Each structure stands twice: as C-alpha cells, then as structure tokens.
Amino acid sequence: MLTNRAVIILVIVTIAGFGFVIPSHKPPVKPSNRFTKAQIEHGAYLVKSLGGCSDCHTPSKMTPNGPVPDMDKYLSGFPAVGDTLRIPQGALGSSGWGMLATPDFTSYAGPWGISYAANITPDSATGIGSWTKEMFINCVREGKYWGSGRPLLPPMPWEGLGRMTNGDLTDIYAYLRSIKPISNQVPAPVPPDKAVQH
Ligand code: HEC
C-alpha cells in the first residue's frame, strides 16, 4: 500500500517527468521579449518623431516627390558599397561648403573627414544585436562608439539625444531590438587627411 506521502511524491515526479519529456512550444526568448509592448511602442514613437533616427540611418532613394527612406533598408546605415568616394579638392572650406552628403544621406563629409551612419538594426554581426542596454545608453549619452570607444563623429546628434531620460533611451533600445535585423557592414570613418581627393 502506498502511503499518502508516497502518492504525492509519485504525482510530483510524474508531472516533473512530463514537463521534461513534453517539448515546449514556446519560441526561444529573444532579447526584445524582455521589454513590454508599451516600452517598444514608446520607443518607436521616439525614434519616428523627435529622434529623427531614420533621416540619417535609413538610406534614402530619390522619387519624383523627392527623397524617401528605403524601408527595405530601415535603420541599416550606410550601404556597404561604394565607400571609396572622396571629397573633391576645394569643395569644403570657409569659402566652400561646411558639409557634403551622399544622395542617400547616410554618408557625410566635413572637417572631421567622412562619417557613415551606423547600422542600428539588431543584426548581431553588423548592427547592435550584441549590445547591452547599458552600451546603448552610454553610446548615445556620452557620444562613444560602441558605448565606450572613440568619440562619435558628426552629424550624429548625441548631445541632444543623450539628454533623454534612461527610461526613454531604454525604450528606444527596446524598439531597436524589435525591428528586422539587416546584415550591412558599415565601413570605418575616413580621417581628414585621407578624405580629400588628390
Ligand atoms: C543627423 C544624422 C543622424 C541622426 C538624426 C541620428 N544619427 Fe545616429 N549616427 C549618425 C552617424 C553619421 C553615425 C556614425 C558616427 C561615427 O561613426 O562616429 C551615427 C552613429 C550612431 C550610433 C553609434 C553606433 C556605433 O557603432 O557605435 C548609434 C547607436 C546611433 N547613431 C543611434 C541613433 C539613434 C537611436 C538616433 C535617433 C534617436 C540617431 N542615431 C539619430 C547620424 C545620425
């Protein structure tokens, strides 16, 4: 005869056993799943309104109505092709222009050399997929590449964006984790002495 206690233990072991054997149908937890729908929606609102991130981080394409963002490349930065463009002699300077941009508005030439808008999609190899929330907040708040590297170059407006609260920046991070990852390796910036055509 099984005692009551033994029956209870048997039931627990059986249930635990089933839990182990029956495969879980839950999808693997993605980093973005740690955030609430409300956080992701608020992040989307900030990115698409005041943040203006897409203006620089999404390549534009020309239409009869002017440039529009190419949504197939949403927030994936300067397309990793044709990064050999250099600044024509004399184009920049006190009697010329202060800044030049490529027609897709993702690459910028100025006294700092040539900068390329970063891939801020959650692709792990070429975007910010491997970034922690802390890296992201530090990057935008301190203007540091990858959160702790070299100073970020213009025209990334981190001085203003970095004034957002931790909560707002967290929500932007949450939203960026939720968008489509795009593989696009953005080249390193070109320093001023190598940026001008000779
Ligand atoms: C006026 C253009 C512009 C706007 C607007 C802009 N960025 Fe940038 N951003 C850039 C450029 C250019 C770079 C590359 C700077 C560099 O290489 O030093 C950059 C770099 C970054 C980086 C650093 C990536 C890395 O690899 O370290 C992050 C993160 C980033 N931007 C996020 C954002 C977010 C989020 C927004 C909107 C809230 C935004 N940016 C708005 C132009 C812009």
Boltz pocket constraint, residues with backbone or C-beta under 6 A from the ligand:
constraints:
  - pocket:
      binder: B
      contacts: [[A, 46], [A, 47], [A, 51], [A, 52], [A, 53], [A, 54], [A, 55], [A, 56], [A, 57], [A, 106], [A, 108], [A, 115], [A, 116], [A, 117], [A, 118], [A, 119], [A, 120], [A, 136], [A, 139], [A, 140], [A, 144], [A, 145], [A, 146], [A, 147], [A, 151], [A, 152], [A, 153], [A, 154], [A, 155], [A, 156], [A, 157], [A, 161], [A, 172], [A, 189]]
      max_distance: 6.0
